[in-house]
């Protein structure tokens, strides 16, 4: 079974990397999240079907509140990504769709446009993956990206996921169907690196 730590406990300790601080998404993150989404809308909408529904600060607040609730009910564990020095909000990385019986989760993430191409997402996702395997007792992590979302596919490659196949027309985004490249990583894969 998965072992999910209480959100308040982790909020106080955070996950720190050399450049980033990861903490559970909370309603207090809503204004920063709204700004990140709104200033990166054109960049994010191409790949993420939820972006058009994030229409105002209240929508970001509802997402943050739902994220806290998902954590408390062990459904999804989402982290805000912030620069360590400046505390600037960069995006979200999380473990979604927790399947407790199978010790399986899905990796999800997004990053604001002015934080892209700095290695932040690889750094944040790596910390999240290691935490998932070592702290939560995860056995398998899945991740998918549109077959033409080359920046996201690059993150997945750098993290060491193994390609498992293509899901045809897996997601509808901006009026078009996206094929998804599917990848997986096992706890034993991490131990082997």
C-alpha positions in Angstrom: 0.0 0.0 0.0 1.0 3.6 -0.5 2.1 5.6 2.5 0.8 9.2 2.2 2.2 11.7 4.7 -0.1 14.3 6.2 0.0 17.5 4.1 0.6 19.9 7.1 3.7 17.8 8.0 5.2 18.0 4.6 4.2 21.7 4.2 6.6 22.5 7.1 9.4 20.3 5.8 9.1 20.7 2.0 11.1 18.9 -0.6 14.2 20.9 -1.5 16.5 20.6 -4.5 19.5 22.7 -5.3 17.4 25.4 -6.9 13.8 24.6 -6.0 11.4 24.2 -3.1 8.4 21.8 -3.5 5.5 22.1 -1.1 1.9 20.7 -1.2 -0.4 23.0 -3.2 -2.5 25.0 -0.9 -5.2 27.7 -1.4 -2.5 30.3 -0.4 -0.9 29.5 -3.8 -3.9 30.6 -5.8 -2.8 34.2 -6.7 0.7 33.0 -7.8 -0.8 30.1 -9.7 -3.3 32.4 -11.5 -0.5 34.7 -12.5 1.6 31.8 -13.8 -1.2 30.4 -15.8 -2.5 33.6 -17.2 0.9 34.9 -18.3 1.7 31.4 -19.9 -1.8 30.7 -21.3 -0.8 30.5 -25.0 2.1 28.2 -24.1 0.1 25.9 -21.8 -3.2 25.7 -23.8 -1.6 23.8 -26.6 -1.0 20.7 -24.4 -3.3 21.0 -21.3 -7.1 20.9 -21.7 -7.8 22.4 -18.3 -6.2 25.8 -19.1 -9.2 27.4 -20.8 -11.2 26.7 -17.7 -8.8 28.5 -15.5 -10.5 31.9 -16.3 -9.9 33.9 -13.1 -8.3 34.0 -9.7 -11.3 32.2 -8.2 -10.7 29.2 -10.6 -7.1 29.0 -9.4 -8.3 29.1 -5.8 -10.8 26.3 -6.5 -8.0 24.2 -8.1 -5.7 24.8 -5.1 -8.5 23.9 -2.6 -9.3 20.7 -4.6 -5.6 19.9 -4.6 -5.4 20.2 -0.8 -8.5 18.0 -0.5 -7.1 15.4 -3.0 -4.0 15.2 -0.8 -6.0 14.8 2.4 -8.0 12.0 0.8 -4.9 10.4 -0.8 -6.2 10.8 -4.4 -3.4 13.0 -5.8 -0.3 14.7 -4.3 0.5 18.0 -6.1 3.4 20.2 -5.3 3.9 23.9 -6.0 7.3 24.5 -7.6 9.1 27.6 -6.4 12.6 29.0 -6.8 14.4 28.6 -3.5 16.0 32.1 -3.4 13.2 34.2 -4.7 10.1 32.0 -3.8 8.8 32.7 -7.3 6.0 30.3 -8.3 7.1 28.3 -11.4 4.4 25.6 -11.8 3.1 22.3 -10.4 4.4 18.7 -10.3 2.4 15.9 -8.8 1.6 12.3 -8.5 -1.9 11.8 -9.8 -4.5 8.9 -9.8 -3.1 7.1 -6.8 -3.9 3.4 -7.1 -3.1 2.2 -3.6 -3.6 -1.5 -4.1 -1.3 -1.5 -7.1 1.2 1.0 -5.6 0.9 2.9 -8.9 0.7 6.6 -9.7 0.8 9.0 -12.7 3.3 11.9 -13.0 1.8 15.2 -14.1 3.4 18.6 -14.4 3.3 22.1 -16.0 5.7 25.0 -15.9 5.2 28.7 -16.6 6.7 29.9 -19.9 9.4 32.2 -18.4 10.7 29.2 -16.3 11.0 26.9 -19.3 14.4 25.7 -20.7 16.2 26.0 -17.4 16.0 22.4 -16.3 13.5 23.3 -13.5 10.9 20.6 -14.5 13.5 17.8 -14.7 14.8 18.8 -11.3 11.3 19.1 -9.7 10.0 15.9 -11.3 13.1 13.9 -10.3 12.7 15.0 -6.7 9.0 14.0 -6.8 9.8 10.6 -8.4 12.5 9.8 -5.8 10.2 10.9 -3.0 7.4 8.7 -4.4 9.5 5.6 -4.6 11.3 6.1 -1.3 8.7 7.7 0.9 5.3 6.6 -0.5 6.3 3.0 -1.3 5.3 3.5 -5.0 6.1 0.5 -7.3 5.2 2.1 -10.7 5.0 5.6 -12.1 3.3 6.3 -15.4 3.7 9.4 -17.5 2.4 10.5 -20.9 2.9 13.4 -23.2 1.6 14.3 -26.6 3.8 12.8 -29.3 4.6 16.3 -30.6 5.2 17.9 -27.2 9.0 17.8 -27.6 9.9 19.7 -24.4 7.8 17.4 -22.3 9.1 14.3 -24.0 12.6 15.7 -23.3 11.9 15.9 -19.6 10.6 12.3 -19.6 13.7 11.1 -21.4 16.0 12.9 -19.0 14.2 11.3 -16.1 14.9 7.8 -17.4 11.3 6.6 -18.1 10.9 3.6 -20.5 8.7 4.0 -23.6 5.7 1.6 -23.4 3.6 2.6 -26.4 1.2 5.1 -28.1 -2.3 5.9 -27.0 -4.0 7.1 -30.1 -6.3 10.2 -29.8 -5.9 10.0 -26.0 -6.8 13.6 -25.3 -8.8 16.4 -26.9 -7.1 19.8 -26.6 -7.9 23.0 -28.5 -10.2 21.2 -30.8 -7.7 18.6 -31.9 -7.0 15.0 -30.8 -3.5 14.4 -29.3 -1.8 11.0 -29.5 0.1 10.3 -26.3 3.4 8.6 -25.9 3.2 6.4 -22.8 6.1 5.7 -20.4 6.7 3.9 -17.2 9.2 3.6 -14.4 9.5 0.9 -11.7 11.1 1.2 -8.3 13.7 -1.3 -9.6 14.5 1.0 -12.5 15.3 3.9 -10.1 17.4 1.5 -7.9 19.4 0.5 -11.0 20.4 4.1 -11.8 
